[in-house]
Amino acid sequence: MDLLSVSDLSVEVLNHILRETREIKENPGDYRNSLKGKSAVVIFEKPSTRTRVSFEVGIFQLGGKAVILNADDMQLGRGETIKDSARILSRYVDGIIARVNEHKTLVELAGHSDVPVVNALSDLEHPCQAVSDLFTVREQFGGFDVKMAYVGDGNNVCNSLILGCAMVGVEMWIATPEGYGPDRGIVDKASGFSDKVKVMNDPLKAVRDADVVYTDTWVSMGSENEEEERLSVFKGYQVNKELLGYAKPGCRVMHCMPLHRDVEITSEVVDGPGSIILEQAENRLYAQKAILAQLL
């Protein structure tokens, strides 16, 4: 079983992983041999901090071995095909975890791999982030009867959150500038799980009465050449104290990091009482351990 998209999981398996995440967080010692004798290669075509450290540490804490490969370490840059890389890596390791530039790379890896392939971020989705975020929401609220407002760029994180929220029943309102919305196919797929996903351009409308306000960087890796234009287009979508005034009192604030203080979110909000950004980042470790224990 591969995890290229949140929707690769059934609702039942997603909920099982969320329950397992809680167990791993509360009783880490019970899982220290879950991956004993197993190994996974972790491929990075893009830079990474939280994803790299949480996967490498998580595999180690489960008793397994992580082999880290950066783009310069692989033969892909010298002409080896993705097909050949997938076929030989499958003979060495029990799983392939890959952070890639293009989602089609993951699809091709999975198509030729005999072991599970996990999406550690692509231009289309970031399923491990979304699973961790759903766990964080349930940890904070005791369930999924909440409204999440996502404000900013309809990027890979937004796409995965849309699917995950629809699958577990979280109401999600997404506000993006015109032309920067989430993937239309993913929104359509989410509608098959739930009618609680709303896409719009008005951040005030999206945030009204929200339990959670979520944002992400306006300039993702690969979009640096659009930085000046994006900073202008997204100017009215900053998560600040004024915007949070439209949400429920005591609302939680989430950001998947890396964050740019006083750009998409103010320092006042990042360090404020409603911020659960650090808890959210910490939970990546436990959620990814649960994912690996399930797939490997």
N, C-alpha and C positions, 0 to 999 in steps of 0.2 A: 504494500500500500504506500502510495506517495502522498506528500502534502505540498502540492504546488499552489492550491487555492484553499481557502477556508471551506468552500463547498465540496472539496474532496472528502471531507468528513461528513458522516451522517449526523443528524441531530443527536442521536443516541451516543455516538462515539465522542462528539464534541463535549457533551455533558459529562461523560465518563472522564475525559481528560481534565475538565475543570474540577471535578471531585478529587481526582488523583493529584492535581496541583495543590489543593488544600492539604491533602494527606502528606505530601512530600514536604511542604513548608512546615507543617506542624511536627512531623516525625521523620526528619531527614535520615536518621540512622537506620530506619527500617528499609531504606532503598539503596544502601551503599553497595550492594552487590547486583543490582538490577541489570547492569550491563557488563558484569564480570566476564572477561575474556573476549569482549567485543570491541570493535574499533570503528571509527567513522572518519572520513576525510571531510574537512571543512574548507571550502573553496571561496576565496574572496577576489572577485573582479573589481570590487569597490572598497574603499576604506571603511573601517568599522571599529567601534569601541565597545558598546554594550552587547551587540550581537556576538562579536568574537569572544569577548571575555566570558559572557554567560554560557555560551555553548561549550567552550573549552573547559571551564570550571565545572559545568554541569555534567559533562561526560566523565570527567575525572571523579567527581563525587559519587557517580553511579557505578564506579568501578571499571570504567572503560578507558579507551585511549583515543585521543583526538589527534589527527594529523592535519596541521594547518598548511594550506597551500595558497599563496598569493598569486596574482596573475602572472608575475614574472617567474614563478617557480614551475609553471606548467608548460607543456609542449604545444598548447593551443596556439600560442603566439608565434610558433615556428612552423605552423602548418598542419599539425595533427588535427584530425577531425574530432568533433564532439562525440561522434559515434564511437570512434576508437578509444577515446579517453574513458567514456562510460563503460565500455565492455571490459577494459583491463582493470579499471578501478573496482568494478564489481567483483573481481577475482581476489582482490586484496582485503577489502573492508566490508563491514556489515551495513553501512549506510553512507550516503553522500548528502552533505549539507552544502548548499551553494548560494552565495550572494552574487547576483549577476546583473549585468547591464540590461539585458533584454530577456523578457519572459520566455521567448521562443527557445533560448538556450536551455532552460530548465525542461521544457517540453521534450526537446531532443535528448537531453541527458536521461530523462525518465523513460523515454521510448526505447533506449538501448541498454538500460541498466537492469541488472538482475537483483539489485538491492533497493531498498526504499530511498527516494530522493526527497529532500526537504527544502522548501523555498525559504531561504534566510533573508530574502528581499529581492524583488525584481521590479521592473518599471511598472508592472501591472498590480502586484499584490505584495503584502507583507503579512502572511497568515500567522506567523509565530507572535508578532506584535499584537495582533488582534485577539488571539487566544489569551495572552497575558492580560490585555486590557479588559476583556470580559471577566476574567477572574478577579481583577482589581475592583471592578464595579460591584460584583457580587460580594466581595469581601467587605466593601464599604457600606453597602445597602442591605445586605442579607438576602438579595434576590435580584430579579431583573425587571421589577415593576417600576422602571425609571424612564425619564426622558433624557436622552443625550443630544446635545447640540454640537455639531461639528462646524467650525467656522474657519474658512481659509481655502486652501488648495484641494481640489478633489483628486488627490494623488493615490499612490499605491496603498498607503495606510488607510485612507478614507475608503477605498474600494473594499479592503478586507474587513474593516469595521462594519460596513453596510451589510455584507453577507453574514458576519457573525452576529450582529445585533438582530437581524431578521430571523436567524435560526433559533435564537434563544428568547426572542420576544421583547427585546429592548426597543422602545420608541426612539427613532433617530431622525433628527431634522438637520439637513445639511445646507449650509449657506455658502455659496462660492460666487465670485464674479462671473459674469456672462463669458462663456467660452472656456472656463476653467473648472467645469463640473466633473463629477465622477464618471467612470466608464459606463456608458449607456447599457451595454450588455450585462454588466454586473448589477445595475439597478433593476433591470428587467428580471434577472435571475432571482434577486432578493424578493421580488414581488410574489414569487412562487412560495415563499416561506411566510411572508407577513405583509400586511398593508400599512405598517407603521413607519415606513421609510418615506420621508418627504424631502424633495430637492427644490431649492429656491435660491434667490439671489439676495434676499434681505436678511442680514445677520440679526437685526433686532427681533424680527419675527421668529427666527429659528431659536434664539436664546430664551424667548419669553417662557417663564415657568420651567426652565430646564433644571434638572437635578445635577447634570454633569455638563460642563462646557469643555470641549476638546479642540485643540488646534495643533498645527504642525508648521514646520518651516515653509515659507512662501517660495523659497528657491532650493529645490531638491538637487541632489547630486545629478549632474547631467544637464541641468537647466541654468548653469552659471552664466551662459551667454545671454540669457533673458533677464538677468537680475535687475537692471535699471527699469525695464518695462514692468516687471512683476511688482517691484516695490511701489510703483505708481498705481498700478491697477488694484492692488490689495490694500491700499491705504486705509479704507474704511472698515477693514475686517480685523483690526487688531483686538486681541482679547485684553481688555483693560478694566479698570474699576467701573467706569461708566457703563460698559457693555454688560458686566456682571450684575448691574443694578436691575436688569430686565429678567434675570434668572431667579430661581427660588432662593430665599435667604439661606445661607449656609451651603450653597452649591459647591460641588467639588470641581476642581480644574485639573485637566490632564493634558499632557504633551509628551509625545513619544521620544523626544530628544534626538539629535542635538537641537537645542533651542537658541534663538538669537534674541537676547534680552532687549527689550524696548523696540523690537521690530514687530514680529507677529504677536508677541506677548510682553507685557510690561514686567519689569523687575518686581514691582509692587505686588503683582498677582503671583508671580513665580514663588516669591518668598512669603506670600500671604497665608492666612489660616485655612483657606479652602484648597490650597495646592496639595495634591497627592502625587505629584510628578516623581518624587524620589521613590515612593512606595511602588508606583507603577513600574519604574525602571528596575527596582529590585525583583519584582515578581516575574520579570523575564526569565530569571534563573530557574525558578520553580516550574513555570509553565513549560519551558523547553525541556526540562527533565521529564515532565509528564508526557510530553509529545514523543520524546525518544524512547521512553519506557514502553509506550504503546506501539510505536512503529518498528523498533528494532528488537 
